[in-house]
Amino acid sequence: MARLKLKGRIIETFGSVNAFAKQYGTTRQTVNNVIRGECTPKGFALLGWLTALRIPENEAYIFFAEGLENQTEE
């Protein structure tokens, strides 16, 4: 469910996965890997995604639920 919300937010904010990847400075493949839940941005990368997608930190779990479950404070 979180993956669908993440993809929806990307498209809502940037128009497409490609546009987000280009604007954020990453590859479309990396974005798709995150959407599929194969990896999750961590640390500053996660903060960058949240900022780019205008997601408040306290709502990150809604969009990145699968990946945040196993994260620990650094």
Secondary structure, 3 states (H helix, E strand, C coil): CHHHHHHHHHHHHHCCHHHHHHHHCCCHHHHHHHHCCCCCCCHHHHHHHHHHCCCCHHHHHHHHHHHHCCCCCC
